[in-house]
Amino acid sequence: MTTRPTPVILWFRQDLRLADNPALDKAIRTGRPIVPVYILDDGPAVRAIGAASRWWLDGSLRALDGALAERGARLILRRGDSEAELGRLIDETGADAVFMNRRFEPDAFSHDADIAHALKADGVECHGCNGSLLARPGAVRTGSGGPYRVFTPFLKALLETATPPSPRPAPAAIEAVAGLASDALDDWALRPT
């Protein structure tokens, strides 16, 4: 009897794409089934999104789900506290690793760090990737080690030190986990009426 490998969770947030997605690339390289999930966290710790952003999110989630379906997977939608929903999904699937692209806005960075620490305390590996910046905030410093205060010298230093990653195509196939409960996107009422 063969057993299926333990799945990993791919947590989508602002990076609703399959091409040039470092977290997806890392998750696929594990060789394990992937649980693609988007969590609509509209709790007090998260900044509320406006009507235009909600409309964009609806269309983007539909496109992402379609792109995943073409590759043998489906997007799992959950609504609620991100940490709690990830915990439920981990319990449902037995996943022991979460892959995500980092967010660098101060509040989002802090929120993600709290979730990553909680996951690690529960024995779940958390892999954050840089999917949006040439260099992490604070990585490009002046000769004296301080932050740049003028853009042109900063840009020059950034371009001298940063190596843009090569474009990566979307994977041809994604091994996924079937049978997981998902919210219906229409129930989220993201489109204006």
N, CA and C atoms as a LAMMPS dump frame, in Angstrom:
ITEM: TIMESTEP
0
ITEM: NUMBER OF ATOMS
579
ITEM: BOX BOUNDS ff ff ff
-5.0000000000000000e+02 5.0000000000000000e+02
-5.0000000000000000e+02 5.0000000000000000e+02
-5.0000000000000000e+02 5.0000000000000000e+02
ITEM: ATOMS id mol type element x y z
1 1 1 N 0.842 -1.182 0
2 1 2 C 0 0 0
3 1 3 C 0.883 1.239 0
4 2 1 N 0.598 2.162 -0.89
5 2 2 C 1.367 3.401 -0.935
6 2 3 C 0.555 4.508 -0.277
7 3 1 N 1.255 5.359 0.404
8 3 2 C 0.583 6.512 1.018
9 3 3 C 0.998 7.772 0.272
10 4 1 N 0.087 8.667 0.215
11 4 2 C 0.339 9.934 -0.466
12 4 3 C 1.176 10.845 0.434
13 5 1 N 2.115 11.585 -0.126
14 5 2 C 2.919 12.484 0.713
15 5 3 C 2.043 13.555 1.379
16 6 1 N 2.527 14.034 2.502
17 6 2 C 1.842 15.108 3.219
18 6 3 C 1.81 16.358 2.34
19 7 1 N 0.64 16.995 2.212
20 7 2 C 0.571 18.194 1.365
21 7 3 C 1.191 19.414 2.027
22 8 1 N 1.4 20.427 1.207
23 8 2 C 1.835 21.737 1.691
24 8 3 C 0.775 22.754 1.288
25 9 1 N 0.689 23.83 2.039
26 9 2 C -0.276 24.89 1.764
27 9 3 C 0.428 26.03 1.041
28 10 1 N -0.19 26.492 -0.034
29 10 2 C 0.275 27.681 -0.749
30 10 3 C -0.743 28.777 -0.456
31 11 1 N -0.335 29.758 0.339
32 11 2 C -1.238 30.814 0.801
33 11 3 C -1.097 32.027 -0.107
34 12 1 N -2.106 32.243 -0.937
35 12 2 C -2.144 33.414 -1.808
36 12 3 C -2.676 34.606 -1.018
37 13 1 N -2.122 35.778 -1.287
38 13 2 C -2.617 37.012 -0.704
39 13 3 C -2.706 38.074 -1.77
40 14 1 N -1.674 38.919 -1.952
41 14 2 C -1.699 39.969 -2.969
42 14 3 C -1.125 39.487 -4.3
43 15 1 N -0.62 38.301 -4.322
44 15 2 C 0.138 37.752 -5.441
45 15 3 C -0.689 36.702 -6.176
46 16 1 N -1.776 37.13 -6.762
47 16 2 C -2.746 36.201 -7.345
48 16 3 C -2.345 35.826 -8.772
49 17 1 N -1.204 35.146 -8.873
50 17 2 C -0.652 34.768 -10.17
51 17 3 C 0.104 33.455 -10.031
52 18 1 N 0.267 32.771 -11.158
53 18 2 C 1.026 31.523 -11.161
54 18 3 C 2.428 31.713 -11.737
55 19 1 N 2.577 32.603 -12.717
56 19 2 C 3.897 32.887 -13.269
57 19 3 C 4.645 33.836 -12.33
58 20 1 N 5.959 33.704 -12.301
59 20 2 C 6.796 34.563 -11.444
60 20 3 C 6.299 34.587 -10.001
61 21 1 N 5.984 33.429 -9.476
62 21 2 C 5.506 33.318 -8.102
63 21 3 C 6.49 32.439 -7.328
64 22 1 N 7.425 33.06 -6.581
65 22 2 C 8.452 32.278 -5.891
66 22 3 C 7.893 31.297 -4.86
67 23 1 N 6.812 31.655 -4.177
68 23 2 C 6.237 30.729 -3.197
69 23 3 C 5.696 29.482 -3.885
70 24 1 N 5.034 29.655 -5.019
71 24 2 C 4.54 28.514 -5.783
72 24 3 C 5.706 27.661 -6.269
73 25 1 N 6.759 28.293 -6.785
74 25 2 C 7.931 27.543 -7.252
75 25 3 C 8.513 26.687 -6.131
76 26 1 N 8.666 27.282 -4.944
77 26 2 C 9.222 26.535 -3.808
78 26 3 C 8.309 25.393 -3.39
79 27 1 N 6.999 25.646 -3.386
80 27 2 C 6.048 24.601 -2.999
81 27 3 C 6.103 23.438 -3.983
82 28 1 N 6.179 23.74 -5.267
83 28 2 C 6.245 22.682 -6.284
84 28 3 C 7.531 21.881 -6.154
85 29 1 N 8.632 22.556 -5.82
86 29 2 C 9.92 21.857 -5.692
87 29 3 C 9.929 20.847 -4.544
88 30 1 N 8.969 20.933 -3.633
89 30 2 C 8.908 19.923 -2.567
90 30 3 C 8.477 18.574 -3.118
91 31 1 N 7.803 18.566 -4.278
92 31 2 C 7.303 17.321 -4.846
93 31 3 C 6.071 16.787 -4.14
94 32 1 N 5.478 17.618 -3.29
95 32 2 C 4.308 17.194 -2.514
96 32 3 C 3.046 17.842 -3.067
97 33 1 N 1.87 17.262 -2.792
98 33 2 C 0.621 17.899 -3.229
99 33 3 C 0.483 19.285 -2.602
100 34 1 N -0.188 20.173 -3.338
101 34 2 C -0.328 21.565 -2.91
102 34 3 C -1.784 21.891 -2.657
103 35 1 N -2.024 22.635 -1.588
104 35 2 C -3.352 23.153 -1.261
105 35 3 C -3.309 24.659 -1.488
106 36 1 N -3.767 25.145 -2.653
107 36 2 C -3.784 26.59 -2.904
108 36 3 C -4.971 27.217 -2.161
109 37 1 N -4.702 28.232 -1.361
110 37 2 C -5.772 28.84 -0.563
111 37 3 C -5.667 30.363 -0.601
112 38 1 N -6.829 30.999 -0.611
113 38 2 C -6.924 32.441 -0.408
114 38 3 C -7.868 32.639 0.772
115 39 1 N -7.443 33.44 1.736
116 39 2 C -8.262 33.711 2.922
117 39 3 C -8.662 35.177 2.911
118 40 1 N -9.957 35.42 2.894
119 40 2 C -10.46 36.793 2.999
120 40 3 C -10.548 37.117 4.483
121 41 1 N -9.525 37.779 4.982
122 41 2 C -9.433 38.133 6.395
123 41 3 C -9.895 39.573 6.536
124 42 1 N -11.11 39.748 6.982
125 42 2 C -11.632 41.107 7.157
126 42 3 C -11.843 41.424 8.63
127 43 1 N -10.965 40.838 9.462
128 43 2 C -11.03 41.079 10.893
129 43 3 C -10.414 42.416 11.285
130 44 1 N -10.434 42.737 12.578
131 44 2 C -9.951 44.034 13.042
132 44 3 C -8.453 44.255 12.843
133 45 1 N -7.665 43.191 12.721
134 45 2 C -6.219 43.343 12.552
135 45 3 C -5.835 43.632 11.106
136 46 1 N -6.809 43.62 10.204
137 46 2 C -6.524 43.787 8.781
138 46 3 C -7.233 45.026 8.263
139 47 1 N -6.523 45.784 7.431
140 47 2 C -7.11 46.986 6.848
141 47 3 C -8.247 46.616 5.899
142 48 1 N -9.381 47.275 6.045
143 48 2 C -10.536 47.012 5.192
144 48 3 C -10.238 47.444 3.758
145 49 1 N -10.827 46.718 2.812
146 49 2 C -10.63 47.079 1.408
147 49 3 C -11.884 47.758 0.88
148 50 1 N -11.688 48.699 -0.028
149 50 2 C -12.789 49.462 -0.594
150 50 3 C -13.476 48.733 -1.74
151 51 1 N -14.499 49.377 -2.285
152 51 2 C -15.326 48.769 -3.322
153 51 3 C -14.529 48.433 -4.58
154 52 1 N -13.661 49.325 -5.031
155 52 2 C -12.874 49.055 -6.237
156 52 3 C -11.929 47.875 -6.02
157 53 1 N -11.321 47.803 -4.838
158 53 2 C -10.426 46.688 -4.529
159 53 3 C -11.191 45.379 -4.429
160 54 1 N -12.405 45.44 -3.892
161 54 2 C -13.236 44.231 -3.796
162 54 3 C -13.613 43.733 -5.192
163 55 1 N -13.934 44.653 -6.108
164 55 2 C -14.259 44.286 -7.486
165 55 3 C -13.044 43.644 -8.155
166 56 1 N -11.857 44.262 -7.984
167 56 2 C -10.624 43.709 -8.53
168 56 3 C -10.357 42.318 -7.958
169 57 1 N -10.54 42.166 -6.641
170 57 2 C -10.281 40.89 -5.983
171 57 3 C -11.187 39.797 -6.548
172 58 1 N -12.45 40.106 -6.767
173 58 2 C -13.38 39.13 -7.322
174 58 3 C -12.874 38.622 -8.677
175 59 1 N -12.554 39.54 -9.576
176 59 2 C -12.074 39.146 -10.896
177 59 3 C -10.755 38.396 -10.839
178 60 1 N -9.872 38.826 -9.965
179 60 2 C -8.553 38.184 -9.85
180 60 3 C -8.659 36.777 -9.283
181 61 1 N -9.527 36.586 -8.292
182 61 2 C -9.711 35.243 -7.727
183 61 3 C -10.343 34.302 -8.742
184 62 1 N -11.284 34.821 -9.529
185 62 2 C -11.898 33.988 -10.584
186 62 3 C -10.846 33.587 -11.614
187 63 1 N -9.995 34.521 -12.024
188 63 2 C -8.946 34.219 -12.996
189 63 3 C -7.933 33.226 -12.423
190 64 1 N -7.548 33.41 -11.166
191 64 2 C -6.595 32.499 -10.533
192 64 3 C -7.176 31.098 -10.434
193 65 1 N -8.435 30.986 -10.032
194 65 2 C -9.065 29.673 -9.931
195 65 3 C -9.114 28.998 -11.305
196 66 1 N -9.413 29.765 -12.343
197 66 2 C -9.421 29.213 -13.696
198 66 3 C -8.046 28.727 -14.124
199 67 1 N -7.011 29.511 -13.817
200 67 2 C -5.641 29.121 -14.164
201 67 3 C -5.224 27.864 -13.392
202 68 1 N -5.626 27.767 -12.141
203 68 2 C -5.324 26.568 -11.354
204 68 3 C -6.064 25.359 -11.923
205 69 1 N -7.329 25.544 -12.288
206 69 2 C -8.126 24.437 -12.835
207 69 3 C -7.493 23.882 -14.108
208 70 1 N -6.927 24.757 -14.929
209 70 2 C -6.252 24.307 -16.154
210 70 3 C -5.047 23.426 -15.842
211 71 1 N -4.554 23.483 -14.613
212 71 2 C -3.362 22.736 -14.224
213 71 3 C -3.674 21.619 -13.234
214 72 1 N -4.96 21.334 -13.032
215 72 2 C -5.351 20.208 -12.186
216 72 3 C -5.589 20.528 -10.73
217 73 1 N -5.695 21.795 -10.383
218 73 2 C -5.911 22.188 -8.988
219 73 3 C -7.127 23.103 -8.904
220 74 1 N -7.511 23.456 -7.687
221 74 2 C -8.558 24.452 -7.511
222 74 3 C -8.207 25.323 -6.323
223 75 1 N -8.676 26.551 -6.377
224 75 2 C -8.413 27.508 -5.307
225 75 3 C -9.408 27.281 -4.182
226 76 1 N -8.896 27.069 -2.99
227 76 2 C -9.734 26.934 -1.802
228 76 3 C -9.934 28.33 -1.235
229 77 1 N -11.174 28.696 -1.021
230 77 2 C -11.513 30.008 -0.467
231 77 3 C -12.006 29.844 0.959
232 78 1 N -11.458 30.641 1.846
233 78 2 C -11.899 30.657 3.243
234 78 3 C -12.033 32.111 3.67
235 79 1 N -12.95 32.345 4.581
236 79 2 C -13.157 33.704 5.099
237 79 3 C -13.086 33.66 6.617
238 80 1 N -12.302 34.573 7.174
239 80 2 C -12.153 34.629 8.621
240 80 3 C -10.735 35.012 8.993
241 81 1 N -10.411 34.832 10.24
242 81 2 C -9.079 35.129 10.749
243 81 3 C -8.056 34.235 10.044
244 82 1 N -7.04 34.827 9.457
245 82 2 C -6.053 34.071 8.673
246 82 3 C -5.41 32.949 9.479
247 83 1 N -4.968 33.257 10.675
248 83 2 C -4.295 32.243 11.485
249 83 3 C -5.241 31.087 11.809
250 84 1 N -6.477 31.398 12.175
251 84 2 C -7.447 30.355 12.504
252 84 3 C -7.794 29.513 11.277
253 85 1 N -7.976 30.163 10.136
254 85 2 C -8.327 29.416 8.913
255 85 3 C -7.169 28.549 8.442
256 86 1 N -5.945 29.051 8.54
257 86 2 C -4.788 28.212 8.211
258 86 3 C -4.73 27.007 9.14
259 87 1 N -4.988 27.231 10.428
260 87 2 C -4.997 26.129 11.397
261 87 3 C -6.032 25.072 11.044
262 88 1 N -7.226 25.506 10.644
263 88 2 C -8.265 24.556 10.246
264 88 3 C -7.834 23.756 9.018
265 89 1 N -7.257 24.444 8.065
266 89 2 C -6.816 23.777 6.844
267 89 3 C -5.677 22.797 7.127
268 90 1 N -4.798 23.152 8.018
269 90 2 C -3.717 22.243 8.433
270 90 3 C -4.313 21.009 9.091
271 91 1 N -5.303 21.2 9.969
272 91 2 C -5.966 20.061 10.614
273 91 3 C -6.669 19.171 9.592
274 92 1 N -7.321 19.767 8.596
275 92 2 C -8.062 19.011 7.586
276 92 3 C -7.151 18.217 6.665
277 93 1 N -5.979 18.752 6.361
278 93 2 C -5.112 18.144 5.346
279 93 3 C -3.898 17.425 5.919
280 94 1 N -3.515 17.739 7.139
281 94 2 C -2.279 17.198 7.695
282 94 3 C -1.047 17.922 7.19
283 95 1 N -1.239 19.043 6.497
284 95 2 C -0.1 19.805 5.963
285 95 3 C 0.837 20.204 7.099
286 96 1 N 2.129 20.186 6.787
287 96 2 C 3.111 20.58 7.801
288 96 3 C 4.011 21.713 7.326
289 97 1 N 3.595 22.374 6.224
290 97 2 C 4.364 23.514 5.724
291 97 3 C 3.428 24.475 4.998
292 98 1 N 3.715 25.766 5.161
293 98 2 C 2.963 26.823 4.488
294 98 3 C 3.966 27.663 3.696
295 99 1 N 3.628 27.911 2.429
296 99 2 C 4.448 28.756 1.562
297 99 3 C 3.648 30.003 1.22
298 100 1 N 4.306 31.159 1.257
299 100 2 C 3.635 32.418 0.949
300 100 3 C 4.657 33.42 0.453
301 101 1 N 4.181 34.39 -0.301
302 101 2 C 5.021 35.529 -0.647
303 101 3 C 4.819 36.581 0.423
304 102 1 N 5.92 37.118 0.901
305 102 2 C 5.86 38.101 1.983
306 102 3 C 5.192 39.393 1.532
307 103 1 N 4.59 40.048 2.506
308 103 2 C 4.089 41.409 2.31
309 103 3 C 4.994 42.287 3.155
310 104 1 N 5.365 43.456 2.647
311 104 2 C 6.361 44.278 3.332
312 104 3 C 5.808 45.556 3.953
313 105 1 N 4.506 45.826 3.8
314 105 2 C 3.941 46.974 4.498
315 105 3 C 4.07 46.693 6.001
316 106 1 N 4.422 47.691 6.832
317 106 2 C 4.734 47.423 8.237
318 106 3 C 3.662 46.615 8.983
319 107 1 N 2.397 46.996 8.899
320 107 2 C 1.35 46.257 9.618
321 107 3 C 1.205 44.84 9.084
322 108 1 N 1.23 44.685 7.753
323 108 2 C 1.093 43.361 7.147
324 108 3 C 2.296 42.482 7.497
325 109 1 N 3.49 43.059 7.481
326 109 2 C 4.704 42.31 7.805
327 109 3 C 4.625 41.778 9.233
328 110 1 N 4.2 42.642 10.147
329 110 2 C 4.068 42.253 11.552
330 110 3 C 2.995 41.176 11.733
331 111 1 N 1.856 41.34 11.062
332 111 2 C 0.765 40.359 11.135
333 111 3 C 1.228 39.005 10.611
334 112 1 N 1.921 39.006 9.475
335 112 2 C 2.428 37.754 8.902
336 112 3 C 3.463 37.103 9.815
337 113 1 N 4.32 37.915 10.429
338 113 2 C 5.334 37.37 11.34
339 113 3 C 4.674 36.699 12.533
340 114 1 N 3.619 37.305 13.075
341 114 2 C 2.899 36.692 14.199
342 114 3 C 2.326 35.332 13.792
343 115 1 N 1.751 35.26 12.595
344 115 2 C 1.182 33.999 12.115
345 115 3 C 2.29 32.967 11.911
346 116 1 N 3.405 33.381 11.31
347 116 2 C 4.513 32.45 11.072
348 116 3 C 5.056 31.897 12.387
349 117 1 N 5.188 32.752 13.407
350 117 2 C 5.683 32.287 14.716
351 117 3 C 4.701 31.305 15.344
352 118 1 N 3.408 31.574 15.232
353 118 2 C 2.404 30.669 15.784
354 118 3 C 2.429 29.325 15.064
355 119 1 N 2.566 29.347 13.739
356 119 2 C 2.637 28.101 12.98
357 119 3 C 3.867 27.292 13.375
358 120 1 N 5.008 27.976 13.486
359 120 2 C 6.24 27.278 13.863
360 120 3 C 6.126 26.678 15.261
361 121 1 N 5.447 27.381 16.169
362 121 2 C 5.246 26.847 17.516
363 121 3 C 4.398 25.579 17.499
364 122 1 N 3.562 25.441 16.477
365 122 2 C 2.73 24.241 16.322
366 122 3 C 3.398 23.183 15.448
367 123 1 N 4.671 23.39 15.094
368 123 2 C 5.409 22.411 14.324
369 123 3 C 5.198 22.496 12.821
370 124 1 N 4.666 23.619 12.342
371 124 2 C 4.42 23.803 10.917
372 124 3 C 5.485 24.745 10.365
373 125 1 N 6.195 24.297 9.341
374 125 2 C 7.205 25.143 8.709
375 125 3 C 6.505 26.276 7.953
376 126 1 N 7.1 27.447 7.998
377 126 2 C 6.542 28.598 7.289
378 126 3 C 7.642 29.18 6.406
379 127 1 N 7.392 29.185 5.093
380 127 2 C 8.374 29.652 4.128
381 127 3 C 7.877 30.928 3.461
382 128 1 N 8.49 32.046 3.79
383 128 2 C 8.145 33.316 3.175
384 128 3 C 9.111 33.639 2.05
385 129 1 N 8.579 34.083 0.931
386 129 2 C 9.397 34.409 -0.242
387 129 3 C 9.194 35.871 -0.618
388 130 1 N 10.168 36.419 -1.307
389 130 2 C 10.046 37.781 -1.806
390 130 3 C 9.521 37.71 -3.227
391 131 1 N 8.256 38.029 -3.399
392 131 2 C 7.651 37.961 -4.713
393 131 3 C 7.344 39.308 -5.321
394 132 1 N 7.819 40.397 -4.684
395 132 2 C 7.402 41.702 -5.188
396 132 3 C 8.487 42.783 -5.204
397 133 1 N 9.618 42.557 -4.58
398 133 2 C 10.639 43.608 -4.49
399 133 3 C 11.98 43.139 -5.031
400 134 1 N 12.774 44.075 -5.56
401 134 2 C 14.138 43.749 -5.968
402 134 3 C 15.034 43.502 -4.755
403 135 1 N 14.755 44.206 -3.661
404 135 2 C 15.53 44.045 -2.432
405 135 3 C 14.598 44.279 -1.252
406 136 1 N 14.839 43.557 -0.184
407 136 2 C 14.031 43.74 1.025
408 136 3 C 14.22 45.149 1.572
409 137 1 N 13.202 45.696 2.215
410 137 2 C 13.371 47.018 2.839
411 137 3 C 14.563 47.007 3.796
412 138 1 N 15.396 48.011 3.679
413 138 2 C 16.562 48.129 4.547
414 138 3 C 17.795 47.393 4.054
415 139 1 N 17.681 46.639 2.972
416 139 2 C 18.823 45.862 2.485
417 139 3 C 19.853 46.732 1.758
418 140 1 N 19.424 47.824 1.153
419 140 2 C 20.338 48.711 0.437
420 140 3 C 20.675 49.874 1.37
421 141 1 N 21.941 49.958 1.767
422 141 2 C 22.369 50.954 2.753
423 141 3 C 23.469 51.844 2.183
424 142 1 N 23.636 52.982 2.811
425 142 2 C 24.709 53.901 2.425
426 142 3 C 26.05 53.298 2.842
427 143 1 N 27.132 53.925 2.408
428 143 2 C 28.474 53.472 2.785
429 143 3 C 28.683 53.447 4.287
430 144 1 N 27.988 54.325 5.015
431 144 2 C 28.125 54.347 6.479
432 144 3 C 27.141 53.407 7.161
433 145 1 N 26.349 52.688 6.374
434 145 2 C 25.435 51.705 6.96
435 145 3 C 24.037 52.212 7.247
436 146 1 N 23.77 53.468 6.97
437 146 2 C 22.447 54.018 7.232
438 146 3 C 21.533 53.922 6.022
439 147 1 N 20.288 54.315 6.196
440 147 2 C 19.352 54.294 5.069
441 147 3 C 19.601 55.489 4.147
442 148 1 N 19.275 55.305 2.889
443 148 2 C 19.356 56.417 1.938
444 148 3 C 18.228 57.392 2.216
445 149 1 N 18.516 58.686 2.015
446 149 2 C 17.501 59.723 2.202
447 149 3 C 17.168 60.425 0.89
448 150 1 N 17.937 60.133 -0.143
449 150 2 C 17.732 60.732 -1.464
450 150 3 C 17.569 59.583 -2.456
451 151 1 N 16.586 59.717 -3.325
452 151 2 C 16.233 58.602 -4.206
453 151 3 C 17.324 58.246 -5.214
454 152 1 N 17.908 59.212 -5.898
455 152 2 C 18.853 58.9 -6.982
456 152 3 C 20.038 58.07 -6.492
457 153 1 N 20.698 58.417 -5.378
458 153 2 C 21.781 57.546 -4.9
459 153 3 C 21.267 56.153 -4.487
460 154 1 N 20.075 56.123 -3.911
461 154 2 C 19.483 54.831 -3.551
462 154 3 C 19.288 53.967 -4.799
463 155 1 N 18.703 54.545 -5.843
464 155 2 C 18.451 53.799 -7.078
465 155 3 C 19.762 53.276 -7.669
466 156 1 N 20.786 54.116 -7.68
467 156 2 C 22.079 53.708 -8.216
468 156 3 C 22.632 52.517 -7.424
469 157 1 N 22.577 52.592 -6.108
470 157 2 C 23.066 51.492 -5.272
471 157 3 C 22.219 50.237 -5.463
472 158 1 N 20.914 50.408 -5.567
473 158 2 C 20.023 49.262 -5.781
474 158 3 C 20.368 48.559 -7.085
475 159 1 N 20.508 49.32 -8.15
476 159 2 C 20.789 48.73 -9.456
477 159 3 C 22.17 48.069 -9.514
478 160 1 N 23.106 48.54 -8.68
479 160 2 C 24.438 47.931 -8.634
480 160 3 C 24.437 46.626 -7.844
481 161 1 N 23.525 46.489 -6.896
482 161 2 C 23.565 45.321 -6.01
483 161 3 C 22.458 44.299 -6.273
484 162 1 N 21.325 44.747 -6.756
485 162 2 C 20.192 43.83 -6.922
486 162 3 C 20.298 43.084 -8.25
487 163 1 N 19.977 41.826 -8.194
488 163 2 C 19.93 41.009 -9.4
489 163 3 C 18.488 40.575 -9.607
490 164 1 N 17.827 41.127 -10.615
491 164 2 C 16.434 40.731 -10.837
492 164 3 C 16.359 39.242 -11.162
493 165 1 N 15.381 38.547 -10.593
494 165 2 C 15.246 37.124 -10.916
495 165 3 C 14.797 36.941 -12.368
496 166 1 N 15.172 35.82 -12.932
497 166 2 C 14.723 35.503 -14.286
498 166 3 C 13.223 35.244 -14.259
499 167 1 N 12.518 35.658 -15.306
500 167 2 C 11.074 35.379 -15.355
501 167 3 C 10.835 33.874 -15.321
502 168 1 N 9.83 33.478 -14.564
503 168 2 C 9.494 32.057 -14.451
504 168 3 C 8.089 31.843 -14.979
505 169 1 N 7.923 30.9 -15.877
506 169 2 C 6.581 30.635 -16.394
507 169 3 C 5.719 29.936 -15.346
508 170 1 N 4.433 29.957 -15.566
509 170 2 C 3.521 29.211 -14.699
510 170 3 C 3.78 27.723 -14.902
511 171 1 N 3.623 26.93 -13.862
512 171 2 C 3.834 25.485 -14.032
513 171 3 C 2.774 24.887 -14.959
514 172 1 N 3.142 23.806 -15.628
515 172 2 C 2.211 23.143 -16.54
516 172 3 C 1.147 22.363 -15.782
517 173 1 N 1.515 21.84 -14.614
518 173 2 C 0.578 21.048 -13.81
519 173 3 C 0.865 21.285 -12.337
520 174 1 N -0.166 21.134 -11.528
521 174 2 C -0.033 21.269 -10.079
522 174 3 C -0.751 20.092 -9.446
523 175 1 N -0.007 19.295 -8.685
524 175 2 C -0.636 18.189 -7.962
525 175 3 C -1.343 18.777 -6.748
526 176 1 N -2.633 18.547 -6.666
527 176 2 C -3.432 19.177 -5.611
528 176 3 C -4.108 18.126 -4.739
529 177 1 N -4.763 18.601 -3.715
530 177 2 C -5.533 17.76 -2.805
531 177 3 C -7.009 17.964 -3.127
532 178 1 N -7.712 16.888 -3.379
533 178 2 C -9.129 16.976 -3.748
534 178 3 C -10.015 16.867 -2.511
535 179 1 N -11.251 17.328 -2.67
536 179 2 C -12.276 17.12 -1.656
537 179 3 C -12.285 18.089 -0.489
538 180 1 N -11.576 19.194 -0.589
539 180 2 C -11.555 20.153 0.518
540 180 3 C -12.711 21.135 0.4
541 181 1 N -13.281 21.501 1.524
542 181 2 C -14.37 22.475 1.537
543 181 3 C -13.841 23.848 1.173
544 182 1 N -14.651 24.595 0.436
545 182 2 C -14.285 25.939 0.012
546 182 3 C -15.536 26.8 0.021
547 183 1 N -15.359 28.063 0.385
548 183 2 C -16.456 29.013 0.237
549 183 3 C -16.744 29.202 -1.246
550 184 1 N -17.952 29.624 -1.556
551 184 2 C -18.285 30.014 -2.923
552 184 3 C -17.966 31.498 -3.055
553 185 1 N -17.25 31.854 -4.097
554 185 2 C -16.852 33.244 -4.284
555 185 3 C -18.07 34.168 -4.356
556 186 1 N -19.149 33.727 -4.972
557 186 2 C -20.352 34.556 -5.058
558 186 3 C -20.908 34.9 -3.674
559 187 1 N -20.707 34.014 -2.698
560 187 2 C -21.199 34.272 -1.336
561 187 3 C -20.459 35.413 -0.652
562 188 1 N -19.278 35.755 -1.147
563 188 2 C -18.51 36.849 -0.557
564 188 3 C -19.038 38.206 -0.995
565 189 1 N -19.861 38.247 -2.02
566 189 2 C -20.484 39.481 -2.498
567 189 3 C -19.467 40.605 -2.693
568 190 1 N -18.416 40.31 -3.44
569 190 2 C -17.37 41.305 -3.676
570 190 3 C -17.741 42.268 -4.795
571 191 1 N -18.574 41.833 -5.714
572 191 2 C -18.966 42.706 -6.838
573 191 3 C -20.009 43.705 -6.394
574 192 1 N -19.94 44.923 -6.918
575 192 2 C -20.934 45.921 -6.525
576 192 3 C -22.301 45.535 -7.079
577 193 1 N -23.337 45.929 -6.355
578 193 2 C -24.695 45.609 -6.783
579 193 3 C -25.338 46.823 -7.428
